[in-house]
Amino acid sequence: MALEVNDINFDEVVLKSEKPVMVDFWAEWCGPCRMIAPFVEEISKEFEGKAVVVKCDVDNSPGVSMKFGIRNIPTVLFFKDGKVADKQIGAVPKNNFVSKLNALV
């Protein structure tokens, strides 16, 4: 299951991770966010041990959202070595996320 991150634990979980991290920026009221939610959960299971998959609610974490310039959701950022390595904006097929994450593991 994808971990929940927020303004408090984001740096520790995402930026200090030794593994690549996929961060799904979402909100409860966002229809496209709900569309990709099952993909995010599946990917978290498929990449267990190889990458970290987390979700960040933009309404509850305005600091992180501002820091990374999140203006549209869903936005998925891919981190490697504490830096943004790739990103995907909008609801897209699962294989788009998988191929971006595969490139980092």
C-alpha positions in Angstrom: 0.0 0.0 0.0 1.2 3.5 -0.9 2.4 5.5 2.1 0.9 8.9 3.0 3.4 11.8 3.2 2.8 15.3 4.3 4.6 18.6 5.1 6.1 17.0 8.2 7.5 13.7 6.9 8.1 14.4 3.2 11.8 15.2 3.4 12.5 12.1 5.6 10.5 9.7 3.5 11.1 11.1 0.0 14.2 13.2 -0.2 16.3 11.0 2.0 15.2 7.7 0.4 18.0 5.5 -0.9 15.5 4.0 -3.4 13.6 5.9 -6.2 10.4 7.4 -5.0 7.1 8.0 -6.9 4.9 10.7 -5.3 1.3 11.0 -6.3 0.0 14.6 -5.5 -3.7 14.3 -5.2 -6.9 15.5 -3.4 -10.1 13.9 -2.3 -12.3 16.0 -4.5 -10.2 15.4 -7.7 -11.9 13.0 -10.1 -8.8 12.2 -12.2 -6.9 11.6 -9.0 -9.4 8.9 -8.1 -9.0 7.4 -11.6 -5.3 6.8 -11.1 -5.5 5.7 -7.4 -5.8 2.0 -8.2 -2.7 2.2 -10.5 -0.7 3.8 -7.7 -1.7 1.0 -5.2 -0.8 -1.7 -7.8 2.6 0.0 -8.6 3.4 0.2 -4.8 2.9 -3.6 -4.6 4.8 -4.4 -7.8 7.8 -2.2 -6.9 8.0 -3.2 -3.3 11.6 -3.5 -2.3 12.8 -1.7 -5.5 11.1 1.7 -5.1 9.0 3.7 -2.7 5.5 4.8 -3.7 3.7 7.5 -1.7 0.7 9.8 -1.9 0.6 13.4 -0.8 -2.8 15.2 -0.3 -2.3 18.7 -1.6 -5.0 20.1 0.7 -3.2 18.8 3.8 0.3 19.5 2.6 0.4 23.1 1.2 4.1 23.5 1.9 5.3 20.5 -0.1 2.9 21.4 -2.9 4.3 24.9 -3.1 7.9 23.8 -2.9 7.5 21.6 -6.0 5.2 24.0 -7.9 2.2 21.6 -7.9 -0.5 23.5 -9.8 -2.5 20.7 -11.5 -3.5 17.4 -10.0 -2.9 14.6 -10.3 0.8 15.3 -10.7 3.2 12.4 -10.1 6.8 13.3 -9.4 9.6 10.7 -9.6 12.6 11.3 -7.3 16.0 9.8 -7.4 18.8 10.7 -4.9 16.6 13.4 -3.4 16.0 15.2 -6.7 13.1 15.3 -9.1 14.1 13.0 -12.0 10.8 12.9 -13.9 7.2 13.9 -13.8 3.7 13.1 -15.2 0.8 15.5 -15.0 -2.8 14.3 -15.4 -4.5 10.9 -15.5 -2.6 8.6 -17.9 -2.5 4.8 -18.3 -0.6 2.8 -15.7 2.2 1.8 -18.1 3.2 5.5 -18.3 4.0 5.5 -14.6 5.6 2.1 -14.7 8.0 3.0 -17.5 9.1 6.2 -15.8 9.7 4.3 -12.5 11.5 1.4 -14.3 13.9 4.0 -15.8 15.0 4.9 -12.2 15.3 1.5 -10.5 
